[in-house]
Amino acid sequence: MPMLEVVAMREEPLSLEAKRAFARTAVEIFREVLGTPPGRLQLAFVHLRPEDSLGLLAEMNEVDEGTQAQSTS
């Protein structure tokens, strides 16, 4: 059974409308390209907040830059 996992790293999760649009397109592509029959595609959406990934380094860099700016003043 084909499985498609969508990982979105952003502040807010994808809207229900965006998920539905993606799912409709994915089902059509899997049907046309792979011949996946209806009901056989499994789809999972995962919301990954920036601070749960490499986005946390951006926050650290902002703090480091702020600390450096204060020490040079």
mmCIF file of the N, C-alpha and C atoms, coordinates in Angstrom:
data_MODEL
# 
_entry.id   MODEL 
# 
loop_
_atom_site.group_PDB 
_atom_site.id 
_atom_site.type_symbol 
_atom_site.label_atom_id 
_atom_site.label_alt_id 
_atom_site.label_comp_id 
_atom_site.label_asym_id 
_atom_site.label_entity_id 
_atom_site.label_seq_id 
_atom_site.pdbx_PDB_ins_code 
_atom_site.Cartn_x 
_atom_site.Cartn_y 
_atom_site.Cartn_z 
_atom_site.occupancy 
_atom_site.B_iso_or_equiv 
_atom_site.pdbx_formal_charge 
_atom_site.auth_seq_id 
_atom_site.auth_comp_id 
_atom_site.auth_asym_id 
_atom_site.auth_atom_id 
_atom_site.pdbx_PDB_model_num 
ATOM 1   N N  . MET A 1 1  ? 0.848  -1.169 0.000   1.00 0.00 ? 1  MET A N  1 
ATOM 2   C CA . MET A 1 1  ? 0.000  0.000  0.000   1.00 0.00 ? 1  MET A CA 1 
ATOM 3   C C  . MET A 1 1  ? 0.897  1.236  0.000   1.00 0.00 ? 1  MET A C  1 
ATOM 4   N N  . PRO A 1 2  ? 0.765  2.116  -0.998  1.00 0.00 ? 2  PRO A N  1 
ATOM 5   C CA . PRO A 1 2  ? 1.596  3.319  -1.040  1.00 0.00 ? 2  PRO A CA 1 
ATOM 6   C C  . PRO A 1 2  ? 1.305  4.247  0.140   1.00 0.00 ? 2  PRO A C  1 
ATOM 7   N N  . MET A 1 3  ? 2.357  4.854  0.655   1.00 0.00 ? 3  MET A N  1 
ATOM 8   C CA . MET A 1 3  ? 2.238  5.764  1.783   1.00 0.00 ? 3  MET A CA 1 
ATOM 9   C C  . MET A 1 3  ? 2.908  7.071  1.407   1.00 0.00 ? 3  MET A C  1 
ATOM 10  N N  . LEU A 1 4  ? 2.231  8.163  1.657   1.00 0.00 ? 4  LEU A N  1 
ATOM 11  C CA . LEU A 1 4  ? 2.784  9.482  1.402   1.00 0.00 ? 4  LEU A CA 1 
ATOM 12  C C  . LEU A 1 4  ? 2.730  10.259 2.700   1.00 0.00 ? 4  LEU A C  1 
ATOM 13  N N  . GLU A 1 5  ? 3.878  10.769 3.139   1.00 0.00 ? 5  GLU A N  1 
ATOM 14  C CA . GLU A 1 5  ? 3.941  11.557 4.356   1.00 0.00 ? 5  GLU A CA 1 
ATOM 15  C C  . GLU A 1 5  ? 4.333  12.978 3.975   1.00 0.00 ? 5  GLU A C  1 
ATOM 16  N N  . VAL A 1 6  ? 3.572  13.942 4.445   1.00 0.00 ? 6  VAL A N  1 
ATOM 17  C CA . VAL A 1 6  ? 3.828  15.345 4.164   1.00 0.00 ? 6  VAL A CA 1 
ATOM 18  C C  . VAL A 1 6  ? 4.288  15.997 5.457   1.00 0.00 ? 6  VAL A C  1 
ATOM 19  N N  . VAL A 1 7  ? 5.489  16.549 5.439   1.00 0.00 ? 7  VAL A N  1 
ATOM 20  C CA . VAL A 1 7  ? 6.013  17.236 6.614   1.00 0.00 ? 7  VAL A CA 1 
ATOM 21  C C  . VAL A 1 7  ? 6.089  18.720 6.264   1.00 0.00 ? 7  VAL A C  1 
ATOM 22  N N  . ALA A 1 8  ? 5.391  19.531 7.037   1.00 0.00 ? 8  ALA A N  1 
ATOM 23  C CA . ALA A 1 8  ? 5.386  20.969 6.804   1.00 0.00 ? 8  ALA A CA 1 
ATOM 24  C C  . ALA A 1 8  ? 5.999  21.655 8.008   1.00 0.00 ? 8  ALA A C  1 
ATOM 25  N N  . MET A 1 9  ? 7.100  22.386 7.771   1.00 0.00 ? 9  MET A N  1 
ATOM 26  C CA . MET A 1 9  ? 7.725  23.132 8.857   1.00 0.00 ? 9  MET A CA 1 
ATOM 27  C C  . MET A 1 9  ? 7.343  24.595 8.693   1.00 0.00 ? 9  MET A C  1 
ATOM 28  N N  . ARG A 1 10 ? 6.487  25.055 9.583   1.00 0.00 ? 10 ARG A N  1 
ATOM 29  C CA . ARG A 1 10 ? 6.014  26.427 9.547   1.00 0.00 ? 10 ARG A CA 1 
ATOM 30  C C  . ARG A 1 10 ? 5.406  26.763 10.889  1.00 0.00 ? 10 ARG A C  1 
ATOM 31  N N  . GLU A 1 11 ? 5.147  28.029 11.112  1.00 0.00 ? 11 GLU A N  1 
ATOM 32  C CA . GLU A 1 11 ? 4.606  28.457 12.403  1.00 0.00 ? 11 GLU A CA 1 
ATOM 33  C C  . GLU A 1 11 ? 3.248  27.816 12.681  1.00 0.00 ? 11 GLU A C  1 
ATOM 34  N N  . GLU A 1 12 ? 2.373  27.828 11.689  1.00 0.00 ? 12 GLU A N  1 
ATOM 35  C CA . GLU A 1 12 ? 1.017  27.304 11.854  1.00 0.00 ? 12 GLU A CA 1 
ATOM 36  C C  . GLU A 1 12 ? 0.839  26.050 11.015  1.00 0.00 ? 12 GLU A C  1 
ATOM 37  N N  . PRO A 1 13 ? 0.009  25.114 11.472  1.00 0.00 ? 13 PRO A N  1 
ATOM 38  C CA . PRO A 1 13 ? -0.268 23.924 10.665  1.00 0.00 ? 13 PRO A CA 1 
ATOM 39  C C  . PRO A 1 13 ? -0.989 24.304 9.374   1.00 0.00 ? 13 PRO A C  1 
ATOM 40  N N  . LEU A 1 14 ? -0.945 23.415 8.399   1.00 0.00 ? 14 LEU A N  1 
ATOM 41  C CA . LEU A 1 14 ? -1.679 23.641 7.153   1.00 0.00 ? 14 LEU A CA 1 
ATOM 42  C C  . LEU A 1 14 ? -3.167 23.699 7.448   1.00 0.00 ? 14 LEU A C  1 
ATOM 43  N N  . SER A 1 15 ? -3.870 24.507 6.686   1.00 0.00 ? 15 SER A N  1 
ATOM 44  C CA . SER A 1 15 ? -5.319 24.602 6.863   1.00 0.00 ? 15 SER A CA 1 
ATOM 45  C C  . SER A 1 15 ? -5.975 23.329 6.331   1.00 0.00 ? 15 SER A C  1 
ATOM 46  N N  . LEU A 1 16 ? -7.188 23.090 6.768   1.00 0.00 ? 16 LEU A N  1 
ATOM 47  C CA . LEU A 1 16 ? -7.943 21.935 6.301   1.00 0.00 ? 16 LEU A CA 1 
ATOM 48  C C  . LEU A 1 16 ? -8.128 21.996 4.789   1.00 0.00 ? 16 LEU A C  1 
ATOM 49  N N  . GLU A 1 17 ? -8.383 23.187 4.261   1.00 0.00 ? 17 GLU A N  1 
ATOM 50  C CA . GLU A 1 17 ? -8.562 23.345 2.814   1.00 0.00 ? 17 GLU A CA 1 
ATOM 51  C C  . GLU A 1 17 ? -7.278 22.993 2.058   1.00 0.00 ? 17 GLU A C  1 
ATOM 52  N N  . ALA A 1 18 ? -6.123 23.414 2.582   1.00 0.00 ? 18 ALA A N  1 
ATOM 53  C CA . ALA A 1 18 ? -4.846 23.100 1.935   1.00 0.00 ? 18 ALA A CA 1 
ATOM 54  C C  . ALA A 1 18 ? -4.575 21.601 1.961   1.00 0.00 ? 18 ALA A C  1 
ATOM 55  N N  . LYS A 1 19 ? -4.902 20.948 3.079   1.00 0.00 ? 19 LYS A N  1 
ATOM 56  C CA . LYS A 1 19 ? -4.720 19.499 3.181   1.00 0.00 ? 19 LYS A CA 1 
ATOM 57  C C  . LYS A 1 19 ? -5.617 18.775 2.193   1.00 0.00 ? 19 LYS A C  1 
ATOM 58  N N  . ARG A 1 20 ? -6.871 19.208 2.082   1.00 0.00 ? 20 ARG A N  1 
ATOM 59  C CA . ARG A 1 20 ? -7.801 18.574 1.137   1.00 0.00 ? 20 ARG A CA 1 
ATOM 60  C C  . ARG A 1 20 ? -7.325 18.727 -0.298  1.00 0.00 ? 20 ARG A C  1 
ATOM 61  N N  . ALA A 1 21 ? -6.870 19.928 -0.652  1.00 0.00 ? 21 ALA A N  1 
ATOM 62  C CA . ALA A 1 21 ? -6.381 20.170 -2.006  1.00 0.00 ? 21 ALA A CA 1 
ATOM 63  C C  . ALA A 1 21 ? -5.168 19.285 -2.301  1.00 0.00 ? 21 ALA A C  1 
ATOM 64  N N  . PHE A 1 22 ? -4.249 19.199 -1.353  1.00 0.00 ? 22 PHE A N  1 
ATOM 65  C CA . PHE A 1 22 ? -3.069 18.351 -1.522  1.00 0.00 ? 22 PHE A CA 1 
ATOM 66  C C  . PHE A 1 22 ? -3.485 16.895 -1.672  1.00 0.00 ? 22 PHE A C  1 
ATOM 67  N N  . ALA A 1 23 ? -4.400 16.446 -0.823  1.00 0.00 ? 23 ALA A N  1 
ATOM 68  C CA . ALA A 1 23 ? -4.843 15.050 -0.855  1.00 0.00 ? 23 ALA A CA 1 
ATOM 69  C C  . ALA A 1 23 ? -5.494 14.718 -2.197  1.00 0.00 ? 23 ALA A C  1 
ATOM 70  N N  . ARG A 1 24 ? -6.352 15.614 -2.697  1.00 0.00 ? 24 ARG A N  1 
ATOM 71  C CA . ARG A 1 24 ? -6.990 15.363 -4.003  1.00 0.00 ? 24 ARG A CA 1 
ATOM 72  C C  . ARG A 1 24 ? -5.946 15.216 -5.100  1.00 0.00 ? 24 ARG A C  1 
ATOM 73  N N  . THR A 1 25 ? -4.963 16.116 -5.098  1.00 0.00 ? 25 THR A N  1 
ATOM 74  C CA . THR A 1 25 ? -3.911 16.067 -6.112  1.00 0.00 ? 25 THR A CA 1 
ATOM 75  C C  . THR A 1 25 ? -3.067 14.805 -5.970  1.00 0.00 ? 25 THR A C  1 
ATOM 76  N N  . ALA A 1 26 ? -2.712 14.454 -4.729  1.00 0.00 ? 26 ALA A N  1 
ATOM 77  C CA . ALA A 1 26 ? -1.897 13.253 -4.498  1.00 0.00 ? 26 ALA A CA 1 
ATOM 78  C C  . ALA A 1 26 ? -2.621 12.002 -4.963  1.00 0.00 ? 26 ALA A C  1 
ATOM 79  N N  . VAL A 1 27 ? -3.890 11.888 -4.640  1.00 0.00 ? 27 VAL A N  1 
ATOM 80  C CA . VAL A 1 27 ? -4.667 10.714 -5.052  1.00 0.00 ? 27 VAL A CA 1 
ATOM 81  C C  . VAL A 1 27 ? -4.674 10.606 -6.570  1.00 0.00 ? 27 VAL A C  1 
ATOM 82  N N  . GLU A 1 28 ? -4.875 11.733 -7.251  1.00 0.00 ? 28 GLU A N  1 
ATOM 83  C CA . GLU A 1 28 ? -4.916 11.728 -8.716  1.00 0.00 ? 28 GLU A CA 1 
ATOM 84  C C  . GLU A 1 28 ? -3.559 11.336 -9.307  1.00 0.00 ? 28 GLU A C  1 
ATOM 85  N N  . ILE A 1 29 ? -2.479 11.897 -8.764  1.00 0.00 ? 29 ILE A N  1 
ATOM 86  C CA . ILE A 1 29 ? -1.135 11.570 -9.274  1.00 0.00 ? 29 ILE A CA 1 
ATOM 87  C C  . ILE A 1 29 ? -0.819 10.096 -9.045  1.00 0.00 ? 29 ILE A C  1 
ATOM 88  N N  . PHE A 1 30 ? -1.083 9.582  -7.845  1.00 0.00 ? 30 PHE A N  1 
ATOM 89  C CA . PHE A 1 30 ? -0.802 8.178  -7.562  1.00 0.00 ? 30 PHE A CA 1 
ATOM 90  C C  . PHE A 1 30 ? -1.639 7.263  -8.442  1.00 0.00 ? 30 PHE A C  1 
ATOM 91  N N  . ARG A 1 31 ? -2.870 7.674  -8.746  1.00 0.00 ? 31 ARG A N  1 
ATOM 92  C CA . ARG A 1 31 ? -3.725 6.859  -9.607  1.00 0.00 ? 31 ARG A CA 1 
ATOM 93  C C  . ARG A 1 31 ? -3.185 6.851  -11.036 1.00 0.00 ? 31 ARG A C  1 
ATOM 94  N N  . GLU A 1 32 ? -2.851 8.046  -11.555 1.00 0.00 ? 32 GLU A N  1 
ATOM 95  C CA . GLU A 1 32 ? -2.388 8.154  -12.940 1.00 0.00 ? 32 GLU A CA 1 
ATOM 96  C C  . GLU A 1 32 ? -1.009 7.536  -13.150 1.00 0.00 ? 32 GLU A C  1 
ATOM 97  N N  . VAL A 1 33 ? -0.072 7.838  -12.260 1.00 0.00 ? 33 VAL A N  1 
ATOM 98  C CA . VAL A 1 33 ? 1.324  7.433  -12.465 1.00 0.00 ? 33 VAL A CA 1 
ATOM 99  C C  . VAL A 1 33 ? 1.585  6.000  -12.009 1.00 0.00 ? 33 VAL A C  1 
ATOM 100 N N  . LEU A 1 34 ? 1.076  5.643  -10.830 1.00 0.00 ? 34 LEU A N  1 
ATOM 101 C CA . LEU A 1 34 ? 1.373  4.319  -10.268 1.00 0.00 ? 34 LEU A CA 1 
ATOM 102 C C  . LEU A 1 34 ? 0.232  3.317  -10.410 1.00 0.00 ? 34 LEU A C  1 
ATOM 103 N N  . GLY A 1 35 ? -0.937 3.802  -10.833 1.00 0.00 ? 35 GLY A N  1 
ATOM 104 C CA . GLY A 1 35 ? -2.079 2.904  -10.942 1.00 0.00 ? 35 GLY A CA 1 
ATOM 105 C C  . GLY A 1 35 ? -2.657 2.512  -9.589  1.00 0.00 ? 35 GLY A C  1 
ATOM 106 N N  . THR A 1 36 ? -2.458 3.345  -8.584  1.00 0.00 ? 36 THR A N  1 
ATOM 107 C CA . THR A 1 36 ? -2.966 3.053  -7.243  1.00 0.00 ? 36 THR A CA 1 
ATOM 108 C C  . THR A 1 36 ? -4.489 3.141  -7.243  1.00 0.00 ? 36 THR A C  1 
ATOM 109 N N  . PRO A 1 37 ? -5.167 2.055  -6.881  1.00 0.00 ? 37 PRO A N  1 
ATOM 110 C CA . PRO A 1 37 ? -6.631 2.096  -6.875  1.00 0.00 ? 37 PRO A CA 1 
ATOM 111 C C  . PRO A 1 37 ? -7.163 2.996  -5.755  1.00 0.00 ? 37 PRO A C  1 
ATOM 112 N N  . PRO A 1 38 ? -8.366 3.521  -5.936  1.00 0.00 ? 38 PRO A N  1 
ATOM 113 C CA . PRO A 1 38 ? -8.961 4.363  -4.896  1.00 0.00 ? 38 PRO A CA 1 
ATOM 114 C C  . PRO A 1 38 ? -8.989 3.642  -3.544  1.00 0.00 ? 38 PRO A C  1 
ATOM 115 N N  . GLY A 1 39 ? -8.693 4.397  -2.497  1.00 0.00 ? 39 GLY A N  1 
ATOM 116 C CA . GLY A 1 39 ? -8.723 3.837  -1.151  1.00 0.00 ? 39 GLY A CA 1 
ATOM 117 C C  . GLY A 1 39 ? -7.447 3.137  -0.714  1.00 0.00 ? 39 GLY A C  1 
ATOM 118 N N  . ARG A 1 40 ? -6.468 3.045  -1.589  1.00 0.00 ? 40 ARG A N  1 
ATOM 119 C CA . ARG A 1 40 ? -5.227 2.337  -1.240  1.00 0.00 ? 40 ARG A CA 1 
ATOM 120 C C  . ARG A 1 40 ? -4.093 3.259  -0.804  1.00 0.00 ? 40 ARG A C  1 
ATOM 121 N N  . LEU A 1 41 ? -4.194 4.546  -1.102  1.00 0.00 ? 41 LEU A N  1 
ATOM 122 C CA . LEU A 1 41 ? -3.150 5.488  -0.714  1.00 0.00 ? 41 LEU A CA 1 
ATOM 123 C C  . LEU A 1 41 ? -3.355 5.909  0.732   1.00 0.00 ? 41 LEU A C  1 
ATOM 124 N N  . GLN A 1 42 ? -2.309 5.829  1.523   1.00 0.00 ? 42 GLN A N  1 
ATOM 125 C CA . GLN A 1 42 ? -2.328 6.326  2.897   1.00 0.00 ? 42 GLN A CA 1 
ATOM 126 C C  . GLN A 1 42 ? -1.596 7.660  2.904   1.00 0.00 ? 42 GLN A C  1 
ATOM 127 N N  . LEU A 1 43 ? -2.180 8.653  3.552   1.00 0.00 ? 43 LEU A N  1 
ATOM 128 C CA . LEU A 1 43 ? -1.619 9.995  3.557   1.00 0.00 ? 43 LEU A CA 1 
ATOM 129 C C  . LEU A 1 43 ? -1.565 10.508 4.989   1.00 0.00 ? 43 LEU A C  1 
ATOM 130 N N  . ALA A 1 44 ? -0.408 11.037 5.387   1.00 0.00 ? 44 ALA A N  1 
ATOM 131 C CA . ALA A 1 44 ? -0.248 11.578 6.736   1.00 0.00 ? 44 ALA A CA 1 
ATOM 132 C C  . ALA A 1 44 ? 0.356  12.970 6.644   1.00 0.00 ? 44 ALA A C  1 
ATOM 133 N N  . PHE A 1 45 ? -0.236 13.923 7.347   1.00 0.00 ? 45 PHE A N  1 
ATOM 134 C CA . PHE A 1 45 ? 0.303  15.272 7.438   1.00 0.00 ? 45 PHE A CA 1 
ATOM 135 C C  . PHE A 1 45 ? 0.948  15.433 8.809   1.00 0.00 ? 45 PHE A C  1 
ATOM 136 N N  . VAL A 1 46 ? 2.155  15.957 8.825   1.00 0.00 ? 46 VAL A N  1 
ATOM 137 C CA . VAL A 1 46 ? 2.877  16.186 10.073  1.00 0.00 ? 46 VAL A CA 1 
ATOM 138 C C  . VAL A 1 46 ? 3.240  17.663 10.134  1.00 0.00 ? 46 VAL A C  1 
ATOM 139 N N  . HIS A 1 47 ? 2.855  18.317 11.210  1.00 0.00 ? 47 HIS A N  1 
ATOM 140 C CA . HIS A 1 47 ? 3.219  19.724 11.409  1.00 0.00 ? 47 HIS A CA 1 
ATOM 141 C C  . HIS A 1 47 ? 4.465  19.771 12.279  1.00 0.00 ? 47 HIS A C  1 
ATOM 142 N N  . LEU A 1 48 ? 5.500  20.346 11.755  1.00 0.00 ? 48 LEU A N  1 
ATOM 143 C CA . LEU A 1 48 ? 6.764  20.466 12.470  1.00 0.00 ? 48 LEU A CA 1 
ATOM 144 C C  . LEU A 1 48 ? 7.022  21.949 12.712  1.00 0.00 ? 48 LEU A C  1 
ATOM 145 N N  . ARG A 1 49 ? 6.982  22.344 13.969  1.00 0.00 ? 49 ARG A N  1 
ATOM 146 C CA . ARG A 1 49 ? 7.242  23.743 14.294  1.00 0.00 ? 49 ARG A CA 1 
ATOM 147 C C  . ARG A 1 49 ? 8.720  24.041 14.075  1.00 0.00 ? 49 ARG A C  1 
ATOM 148 N N  . PRO A 1 50 ? 9.047  25.254 13.650  1.00 0.00 ? 50 PRO A N  1 
ATOM 149 C CA . PRO A 1 50 ? 10.456 25.597 13.409  1.00 0.00 ? 50 PRO A CA 1 
ATOM 150 C C  . PRO A 1 50 ? 11.358 25.308 14.604  1.00 0.00 ? 50 PRO A C  1 
ATOM 151 N N  . GLU A 1 51 ? 10.862 25.543 15.821  1.00 0.00 ? 51 GLU A N  1 
ATOM 152 C CA . GLU A 1 51 ? 11.703 25.306 16.999  1.00 0.00 ? 51 GLU A CA 1 
ATOM 153 C C  . GLU A 1 51 ? 11.889 23.820 17.294  1.00 0.00 ? 51 GLU A C  1 
ATOM 154 N N  . ASP A 1 52 ? 11.176 22.958 16.594  1.00 0.00 ? 52 ASP A N  1 
ATOM 155 C CA . ASP A 1 52 ? 11.359 21.518 16.749  1.00 0.00 ? 52 ASP A CA 1 
ATOM 156 C C  . ASP A 1 52 ? 12.291 20.963 15.683  1.00 0.00 ? 52 ASP A C  1 
ATOM 157 N N  . SER A 1 53 ? 12.921 21.835 14.930  1.00 0.00 ? 53 SER A N  1 
ATOM 158 C CA . SER A 1 53 ? 13.831 21.423 13.867  1.00 0.00 ? 53 SER A CA 1 
ATOM 159 C C  . SER A 1 53 ? 15.009 22.400 13.852  1.00 0.00 ? 53 SER A C  1 
ATOM 160 N N  . LEU A 1 54 ? 15.601 22.600 12.699  1.00 0.00 ? 54 LEU A N  1 
ATOM 161 C CA . LEU A 1 54 ? 16.752 23.501 12.608  1.00 0.00 ? 54 LEU A CA 1 
ATOM 162 C C  . LEU A 1 54 ? 16.376 24.956 12.816  1.00 0.00 ? 54 LEU A C  1 
ATOM 163 N N  . GLY A 1 55 ? 15.083 25.243 12.869  1.00 0.00 ? 55 GLY A N  1 
ATOM 164 C CA . GLY A 1 55 ? 14.644 26.590 13.185  1.00 0.00 ? 55 GLY A CA 1 
ATOM 165 C C  . GLY A 1 55 ? 15.132 27.044 14.542  1.00 0.00 ? 55 GLY A C  1 
ATOM 166 N N  . LEU A 1 56 ? 15.380 26.118 15.432  1.00 0.00 ? 56 LEU A N  1 
ATOM 167 C CA . LEU A 1 56 ? 15.879 26.492 16.759  1.00 0.00 ? 56 LEU A CA 1 
ATOM 168 C C  . LEU A 1 56 ? 17.270 27.102 16.669  1.00 0.00 ? 56 LEU A C  1 
ATOM 169 N N  . LEU A 1 57 ? 18.027 26.778 15.650  1.00 0.00 ? 57 LEU A N  1 
ATOM 170 C CA . LEU A 1 57 ? 19.344 27.391 15.475  1.00 0.00 ? 57 LEU A CA 1 
ATOM 171 C C  . LEU A 1 57 ? 19.217 28.851 15.082  1.00 0.00 ? 57 LEU A C  1 
ATOM 172 N N  . ALA A 1 58 ? 18.181 29.184 14.320  1.00 0.00 ? 58 ALA A N  1 
ATOM 173 C CA . ALA A 1 58 ? 17.959 30.571 13.926  1.00 0.00 ? 58 ALA A CA 1 
ATOM 174 C C  . ALA A 1 58 ? 17.714 31.414 15.171  1.00 0.00 ? 58 ALA A C  1 
ATOM 175 N N  . GLU A 1 59 ? 16.940 30.884 16.109  1.00 0.00 ? 59 GLU A N  1 
ATOM 176 C CA . GLU A 1 59 ? 16.691 31.604 17.355  1.00 0.00 ? 59 GLU A CA 1 
ATOM 177 C C  . GLU A 1 59 ? 17.995 31.785 18.130  1.00 0.00 ? 59 GLU A C  1 
ATOM 178 N N  . MET A 1 60 ? 18.835 30.761 18.161  1.00 0.00 ? 60 MET A N  1 
ATOM 179 C CA . MET A 1 60 ? 20.110 30.856 18.870  1.00 0.00 ? 60 MET A CA 1 
ATOM 180 C C  . MET A 1 60 ? 21.007 31.893 18.203  1.00 0.00 ? 60 MET A C  1 
ATOM 181 N N  . ASN A 1 61 ? 21.017 31.932 16.865  1.00 0.00 ? 61 ASN A N  1 
ATOM 182 C CA . ASN A 1 61 ? 21.832 32.903 16.140  1.00 0.00 ? 61 ASN A CA 1 
ATOM 183 C C  . ASN A 1 61 ? 21.374 34.320 16.432  1.00 0.00 ? 61 ASN A C  1 
ATOM 184 N N  . GLU A 1 62 ? 20.048 34.532 16.545  1.00 0.00 ? 62 GLU A N  1 
ATOM 185 C CA . GLU A 1 62 ? 19.531 35.860 16.863  1.00 0.00 ? 62 GLU A CA 1 
ATOM 186 C C  . GLU A 1 62 ? 20.002 36.286 18.252  1.00 0.00 ? 62 GLU A C  1 
ATOM 187 N N  . VAL A 1 63 ? 19.968 35.372 19.209  1.00 0.00 ? 63 VAL A N  1 
ATOM 188 C CA . VAL A 1 63 ? 20.421 35.673 20.568  1.00 0.00 ? 63 VAL A CA 1 
ATOM 189 C C  . VAL A 1 63 ? 21.916 35.952 20.562  1.00 0.00 ? 63 VAL A C  1 
ATOM 190 N N  . ASP A 1 64 ? 22.691 35.105 19.851  1.00 0.00 ? 64 ASP A N  1 
ATOM 191 C CA . ASP A 1 64 ? 24.138 35.296 19.774  1.00 0.00 ? 64 ASP A CA 1 
ATOM 192 C C  . ASP A 1 64 ? 24.481 36.645 19.148  1.00 0.00 ? 64 ASP A C  1 
ATOM 193 N N  . GLU A 1 65 ? 23.785 37.027 18.083  1.00 0.00 ? 65 GLU A N  1 
ATOM 194 C CA . GLU A 1 65 ? 24.047 38.292 17.417  1.00 0.00 ? 65 GLU A CA 1 
ATOM 195 C C  . GLU A 1 65 ? 23.693 39.460 18.330  1.00 0.00 ? 65 GLU A C  1 
ATOM 196 N N  . GLY A 1 66 ? 22.601 39.332 19.080  1.00 0.00 ? 66 GLY A N  1 
ATOM 197 C CA . GLY A 1 66 ? 22.208 40.371 20.025  1.00 0.00 ? 66 GLY A CA 1 
ATOM 198 C C  . GLY A 1 66 ? 23.228 40.532 21.134  1.00 0.00 ? 66 GLY A C  1 
ATOM 199 N N  . THR A 1 67 ? 23.758 39.415 21.616  1.00 0.00 ? 67 THR A N  1 
ATOM 200 C CA . THR A 1 67 ? 24.773 39.441 22.673  1.00 0.00 ? 67 THR A CA 1 
ATOM 201 C C  . THR A 1 67 ? 26.049 40.088 22.139  1.00 0.00 ? 67 THR A C  1 
ATOM 202 N N  . GLN A 1 68 ? 26.434 39.737 20.912  1.00 0.00 ? 68 GLN A N  1 
ATOM 203 C CA . GLN A 1 68 ? 27.638 40.316 20.333  1.00 0.00 ? 68 GLN A CA 1 
ATOM 204 C C  . GLN A 1 68 ? 27.472 41.813 20.109  1.00 0.00 ? 68 GLN A C  1 
ATOM 205 N N  . ALA A 1 69 ? 26.291 42.233 19.675  1.00 0.00 ? 69 ALA A N  1 
ATOM 206 C CA . ALA A 1 69 ? 26.051 43.649 19.429  1.00 0.00 ? 69 ALA A CA 1 
ATOM 207 C C  . ALA A 1 69 ? 26.136 44.440 20.737  1.00 0.00 ? 69 ALA A C  1 
ATOM 208 N N  . GLN A 1 70 ? 25.627 43.857 21.826  1.00 0.00 ? 70 GLN A N  1 
ATOM 209 C CA . GLN A 1 70 ? 25.663 44.531 23.113  1.00 0.00 ? 70 GLN A CA 1 
ATOM 210 C C  . GLN A 1 70 ? 27.099 44.638 23.640  1.00 0.00 ? 70 GLN A C  1 
ATOM 211 N N  . SER A 1 71 ? 27.904 43.606 23.411  1.00 0.00 ? 71 SER A N  1 
ATOM 212 C CA . SER A 1 71 ? 29.272 43.601 23.945  1.00 0.00 ? 71 SER A CA 1 
ATOM 213 C C  . SER A 1 71 ? 30.182 44.557 23.154  1.00 0.00 ? 71 SER A C  1 
ATOM 214 N N  . THR A 1 72 ? 29.835 44.859 21.904  1.00 0.00 ? 72 THR A N  1 
ATOM 215 C CA . THR A 1 72 ? 30.668 45.773 21.122  1.00 0.00 ? 72 THR A CA 1 
ATOM 216 C C  . THR A 1 72 ? 30.244 47.225 21.316  1.00 0.00 ? 72 THR A C  1 
ATOM 217 N N  . SER A 1 73 ? 29.133 47.444 21.993  1.00 0.00 ? 73 SER A N  1 
ATOM 218 C CA . SER A 1 73 ? 28.640 48.828 22.202  1.00 0.00 ? 73 SER A CA 1 
ATOM 219 C C  . SER A 1 73 ? 29.367 49.502 23.347  1.00 0.00 ? 73 SER A C  1 
# 
